[in-house]
Amino acid sequence: MGQALAALVGDDVPQSCSKGGDANSLRKLAVELDADLEGFDRSTFAQVKRGKLSDGYEVLEELGAGSFGLVNRGRDLRNGSTCAIKTIPKKKIKDPQKVKEEFNVIRQLDHPHICKAYECYEDRKNIYLVMELLTGGTVLESLCRQSKFTEVDAGQIMRQILSALLYLHQANFVFRDLKTENVMFSRSDDHPDAEPSQRGAQRKLKEIKLIDFGLCCPFEKGSKMCRAAGTPYSVAPELVTSPVQYDQKCDAWSAGVVMYILLSGKYPFNGKTKDELLHKIRREPCSFTHTVWKKISKDGKTLLAELLRKKADQRTSVGEALQHPWLQRRSAGPSIDLNIMADVVDSFKHFQNLNMFQKAAVTALAWRATDEETSHLRDIFSVLDADGNGHITVQELRGAIESTGVNIPE
């Protein structure tokens, strides 16, 4: 998304454009932009750094602690921006290289619902991950305060989760550990249980981001993976069935588990022991007999059943799930009028006229921009991204322009 934002945030953008000439050149302009941006590997904006963490960041108050270390609020000494700094003592992990491998996965990713990794530092005792600061807490923490989400809230959250998963899949990754603990709200006022006065007036959507990419790994299309991974309550049947063979459909199952929990406040499968739980995941059908399901729409239960099919080849994919009627009815966003679309086209033209150094600088700035700084642009991006996969294609851009009345000749 950072690269698309870079094209939208050029300076001195004209406020109008003609329908004819700009439309005629749109396709050529988009192709040229794609070619130029190929030279900007987003991973170059997130680096394994030499030197001391204290040279670039001030470590502030502790935000949380886990089995592998601490998370503190941090301040970038270069520009004053805030971030999260995760400190991982080497003595607490078997293989420090795996932590750096996780960072190398995250730094390749650029999606509005995936937590960004900025930099990685290392000294004799610790590894430090400098990450995007998320202050809203996890979905699990919110569930502990309230038993479940409303169907509207659950739909908003699930659309964002599935969008992030689809982006990962199209980038040839498999997440393998989707669960309520790994979904965080961007800000504290994004919580569904926050007081109305605390919620942002301009951003009603409860924005979430995926975190913890320790089990995320590359995936070759058409292949099968044979090494089991994940968390017992959200793991797909094929990962606990011998012989283990699975693909990206395992993420669709886990999305179904999260959706089930969001809507009911309960786990779809329970067991007194791990073996009993895994047996039920393999064998028992998902139940909708509890009274809570009487209040859930038929479309919602249908999508759940499609995500929680035992056989992976019969299970809906995350891309197909995003197009399900239950989510489509909940995906209404801001409309884009002719003037806004004209500004977008002019911004693309402005960006194309920059030299390569200027383009790299603007792209880097856009990549480090906060959600608050880009909220309006993110609204535009979401509308342009028709299939919700975190990318804007030439076809999607053309469709949006045509919908505002700009004719684009073939």
C-alpha positions in Angstrom: 0.0 0.0 0.0 2.9 2.4 0.7 3.8 2.6 -3.0 0.2 3.4 -4.0 0.1 6.1 -1.3 3.4 7.5 -2.6 1.7 8.2 -5.9 -1.2 9.9 -4.1 0.8 12.2 -1.8 2.9 14.1 -4.3 3.4 17.8 -3.6 1.8 20.6 -5.6 -1.0 18.4 -7.0 -3.3 20.2 -9.5 -6.9 20.4 -8.4 -8.6 19.6 -11.7 -8.1 17.4 -14.8 -9.8 17.1 -18.2 -11.7 14.0 -19.0 -10.2 13.4 -22.4 -6.5 13.7 -22.4 -5.9 12.3 -18.9 -8.1 9.3 -19.5 -6.3 8.6 -22.8 -3.0 8.5 -21.0 -4.1 6.6 -17.9 -3.2 3.1 -19.1 0.2 4.2 -20.3 0.8 6.1 -17.1 -0.2 3.2 -14.9 2.1 0.8 -16.7 5.0 3.3 -16.5 4.4 3.7 -12.7 4.4 -0.1 -12.2 7.7 -0.4 -14.0 9.3 2.4 -12.0 8.1 1.1 -8.7 9.5 -2.3 -9.4 12.8 -0.8 -8.6 11.6 0.1 -5.0 11.9 -3.1 -3.0 9.8 -2.3 0.1 12.2 -4.4 2.2 14.9 -1.8 1.7 12.8 0.6 3.9 13.0 -1.9 6.8 16.5 -2.9 7.6 18.7 -4.9 9.9 20.8 -2.1 11.3 24.4 -1.9 12.5 25.1 0.1 15.6 23.3 0.6 18.9 19.5 0.9 19.3 20.1 4.0 21.4 21.7 5.7 18.5 18.3 5.9 16.7 15.6 5.4 19.4 14.7 6.3 23.0 13.1 3.4 24.9 10.1 4.6 26.9 7.6 3.0 29.2 6.8 -0.7 29.1 3.6 -1.7 27.2 3.6 -5.4 27.8 5.6 -8.5 28.5 5.5 -12.0 27.1 7.4 -15.3 27.4 10.0 -14.1 24.9 10.6 -10.5 26.2 9.3 -7.0 26.6 7.5 -4.5 24.4 8.2 -0.8 25.1 7.0 2.4 23.6 9.8 4.0 21.6 10.6 7.4 20.1 12.5 7.8 16.9 15.3 10.3 17.7 15.4 11.4 14.0 11.9 12.6 13.7 10.1 12.2 17.0 7.6 9.6 15.8 6.5 6.9 18.2 6.9 3.1 17.6 7.0 -0.2 19.5 10.3 -1.7 20.5 10.3 -5.5 21.1 13.3 -6.7 23.2 14.0 -10.4 22.8 16.8 -11.8 25.1 18.8 -14.3 23.2 19.0 -16.6 26.2 15.2 -17.1 26.0 15.1 -18.4 22.4 16.7 -21.5 20.9 17.6 -20.0 17.6 18.0 -16.2 17.4 18.2 -16.5 13.6 14.5 -17.4 13.5 13.7 -14.0 15.0 15.6 -12.3 12.2 13.9 -14.5 9.7 10.5 -13.3 11.1 11.6 -9.7 10.6 12.7 -10.5 7.1 9.2 -11.8 6.3 7.4 -8.8 7.8 9.6 -6.2 6.1 8.6 -7.5 2.7 4.9 -6.8 3.4 3.0 -3.6 2.8 -0.7 -3.9 3.6 -3.1 -1.7 5.7 -4.0 -4.6 8.0 -0.5 -6.1 8.6 1.7 -4.6 11.4 4.8 -2.9 9.9 8.4 -3.8 10.9 10.7 -0.8 10.6 14.2 -1.9 11.8 16.0 -4.7 13.6 19.0 -4.2 15.9 21.1 -6.8 17.6 23.7 -6.7 20.4 25.4 -9.4 22.5 22.4 -10.0 24.7 19.3 -9.0 22.8 17.5 -8.7 19.5 15.4 -5.5 19.1 12.5 -5.3 16.7 11.3 -1.8 15.9 7.6 -2.1 14.9 4.6 -0.1 14.2 2.9 1.0 17.5 -0.5 -0.6 18.0 -2.3 0.6 21.2 -5.8 -1.1 20.9 -5.0 -4.5 22.4 -5.8 -7.8 20.9 -9.2 -9.2 19.9 -8.8 -11.8 22.6 -8.4 -9.0 25.3 -11.5 -7.4 24.0 -13.4 -10.7 24.1 -12.4 -10.9 27.8 -14.1 -7.6 28.5 -17.2 -8.5 26.4 -18.4 -12.0 25.6 -18.7 -11.4 21.9 -18.9 -8.8 19.1 -22.0 -7.7 17.3 -22.5 -9.2 13.8 -21.7 -5.8 12.2 -18.4 -5.5 14.2 -17.5 -9.1 13.4 -18.1 -8.4 9.7 -15.8 -5.4 9.7 -13.0 -7.2 11.5 -13.3 -10.4 9.3 -13.1 -8.4 6.1 -9.8 -6.8 7.2 -8.4 -10.2 8.4 -9.3 -11.9 5.1 -7.9 -9.0 3.1 -4.6 -9.3 4.9 -4.6 -13.1 4.4 -5.4 -12.7 0.7 -2.5 -10.3 0.3 -0.2 -12.8 2.0 -1.4 -15.6 -0.2 -0.9 -13.7 -3.4 2.6 -12.7 -2.2 3.2 -16.5 -1.9 3.1 -16.8 1.9 1.1 -18.9 4.3 0.4 -17.4 7.8 -0.3 -20.6 9.7 -1.0 -19.0 13.1 -4.2 -16.9 12.8 -5.9 -16.6 16.2 -7.6 -14.0 18.3 -4.2 -13.3 20.1 -2.6 -12.3 16.8 -5.2 -9.7 15.8 -4.7 -6.3 17.3 -6.7 -3.1 17.2 -4.7 -0.2 15.8 -5.9 2.3 18.5 -7.6 2.0 21.8 -10.6 3.9 20.5 -11.1 1.2 17.9 -12.4 -1.2 20.5 -16.1 -2.0 19.9 -16.7 -1.6 23.7 -15.1 1.9 23.8 -17.4 4.7 24.8 -19.0 6.5 21.8 -17.3 9.8 22.9 -13.9 8.0 22.8 -14.2 6.8 19.2 -12.7 8.8 16.3 -15.4 10.9 14.7 -13.9 10.4 11.2 -13.0 6.7 11.4 -15.9 4.5 12.4 -14.2 1.3 11.2 -12.5 -0.7 13.9 -9.1 -1.1 12.3 -7.1 -4.2 13.0 -3.7 -5.5 12.1 -2.2 -9.0 12.0 0.8 -9.5 14.3 3.3 -12.3 15.1 4.7 -13.7 11.9 6.9 -16.3 13.5 5.2 -19.2 11.7 4.5 -17.3 8.5 6.6 -18.8 5.7 7.0 -18.8 1.9 4.6 -21.1 -0.1 5.0 -22.4 -3.6 1.7 -22.5 -5.5 0.5 -26.0 -6.2 2.7 -27.6 -3.6 1.9 -29.1 -0.2 3.6 -28.4 3.1 4.3 -31.3 5.5 5.5 -29.7 8.7 2.7 -29.0 11.2 2.5 -25.6 12.9 0.0 -23.5 14.6 -2.1 -23.2 17.8 -4.3 -26.2 18.8 -7.7 -24.5 19.0 -7.3 -22.7 15.6 -5.4 -25.3 13.6 -6.9 -26.8 10.5 -7.8 -30.6 10.4 -5.2 -31.4 7.7 -2.4 -30.2 10.0 -3.3 -32.7 12.7 -4.1 -35.6 10.3 -1.4 -38.1 9.3 0.2 -37.8 6.8 0.3 -34.0 7.3 -0.2 -32.3 3.9 -1.6 -28.8 3.6 -1.6 -25.5 1.7 -2.9 -22.0 2.1 -6.4 -23.2 2.8 -5.3 -23.8 6.4 -5.5 -20.0 6.9 -9.1 -20.1 5.7 -10.0 -22.6 8.4 -8.3 -20.5 11.1 -10.2 -17.5 9.8 -13.4 -19.5 10.3 -12.4 -20.3 13.9 -11.8 -16.6 14.6 -15.1 -15.6 13.0 -16.9 -18.3 15.1 -15.4 -16.8 18.3 -16.2 -13.2 17.3 -19.9 -14.1 16.7 -20.5 -16.5 19.6 -17.8 -15.8 22.2 -17.1 -19.6 22.2 -14.6 -21.9 20.6 -16.0 -24.1 17.8 -14.3 -27.2 19.3 -13.5 -28.0 22.9 -11.7 -30.8 24.7 -10.5 -31.6 28.2 -7.2 -32.6 26.7 -5.2 -31.6 23.6 -5.8 -35.1 22.1 -9.5 -34.8 22.6 -9.6 -31.3 21.1 -7.6 -32.4 18.0 -9.9 -35.4 17.6 -12.9 -33.1 17.5 -11.3 -30.8 15.0 -10.6 -33.8 12.8 -14.0 -35.6 13.1 -16.8 -33.6 14.7 -18.9 -31.1 12.7 -19.2 -27.5 13.7 -22.3 -26.9 15.8 -24.7 -23.9 15.5 -27.2 -25.2 18.0 -26.5 -22.8 20.8 -29.1 -20.1 21.3 -26.6 -17.3 20.3 -26.7 -18.5 16.7 -30.5 -17.7 16.4 -29.5 -14.0 16.3 -26.9 -14.5 13.5 -27.9 -14.1 9.9 -28.2 -17.1 7.5 -25.4 -15.6 5.4 -23.1 -15.4 8.4 -23.6 -19.1 9.3 -23.3 -20.1 5.7 -19.9 -18.4 5.3 -18.8 -20.0 8.6 -19.8 -23.5 7.4 -17.8 -22.9 4.2 -14.7 -21.8 6.0 -14.9 -24.7 8.5 -15.2 -27.6 6.0 -13.0 -30.5 7.1 -11.6 -31.3 3.7 -9.4 -28.5 2.4 -10.3 -29.1 -1.2 -13.9 -28.4 -0.4 -13.2 -25.4 1.8 -13.7 -21.9 0.5 -10.5 -19.8 -0.1 -9.9 -16.5 1.6 -10.4 -14.7 -1.7 -13.8 -16.4 -2.2 -14.8 -15.6 1.3 -14.1 -11.9 0.7 -16.7 -12.0 -2.1 -19.3 -13.7 0.1 -22.6 -11.8 0.4 -22.2 -11.6 4.2 -19.1 -9.5 3.8 -20.2 -7.6 0.7 -23.1 -6.1 2.6 -20.7 -4.9 5.2 -18.1 -3.4 3.0 -19.7 -0.1 2.1 -17.1 2.6 2.3 -16.9 6.3 1.3 -17.9 7.1 -2.2 -15.4 8.9 -4.5 -16.6 11.7 -6.6 -15.2 13.2 -9.9 -13.0 15.8 -8.2 -11.3 13.3 -5.9 -10.7 10.9 -8.7 -9.3 13.7 -10.8 -6.9 14.5 -8.0 -5.8 10.9 -7.9 -5.0 10.9 -11.6 -3.1 14.2 -11.3 -1.2 12.8 -8.4 -0.1 9.8 -10.4 1.1 12.1 -13.2 3.0 14.3 -10.7 4.7 11.2 -9.1 5.6 10.0 -12.6 7.4 13.3 -13.3 9.7 13.0 -10.3 13.2 11.6 -10.8 14.1 8.2 -9.2 15.6 9.7 -6.1 12.5 11.8 -5.4 10.3 8.8 -6.0 12.3 6.8 -3.5 12.1 9.6 -0.9 8.3 10.0 -1.3 7.8 6.2 -1.2 9.9 5.9 2.0 7.9 8.8 3.7 4.6 7.2 2.7 5.7 3.8 4.0 6.5 5.3 7.4 3.4 7.4 7.6 1.0 6.6 10.4 -2.7 5.5 10.0 -3.8 8.9 11.3 -1.7 10.7 8.7 -3.1 8.7 5.9 -6.7 8.1 7.0 -8.2 9.9 4.0 -5.9 8.2 1.5 -6.7 4.9 3.1 -10.4 5.5 2.5 -9.7 6.2 -1.2 -7.4 3.2 -1.4 -10.1 0.9 0.1 -12.7 2.0 -2.4 -10.3 1.5 -5.3 -9.2 -1.9 -4.1 -12.4 -3.6 -5.3 -11.4 -7.2 -4.5 -9.9 -6.3 -1.1 -6.5 -7.9 -1.6 -4.3 -4.9 -0.7 -3.4 -4.1 -4.3 -4.9 -1.7 -6.9 -4.8 -3.0 -10.4 -5.0 -1.0 -13.6 -8.5 -2.5 -14.1 -9.7 -1.4 -10.6 -8.3 2.1 -11.1 -10.0 2.4 -14.5 -13.3 1.1 -13.1 -13.2 3.7 -10.3 -12.5 6.5 -12.8 -15.3 5.4 -15.1 -17.7 5.2 -12.2 -17.2 8.9 -11.6 -18.0 9.8 -15.2 -14.5 9.9 -16.7 -14.4 8.1 -20.0 -11.4 5.9 -20.7 -11.1 4.9 -24.4 -9.9 1.4 -25.2 
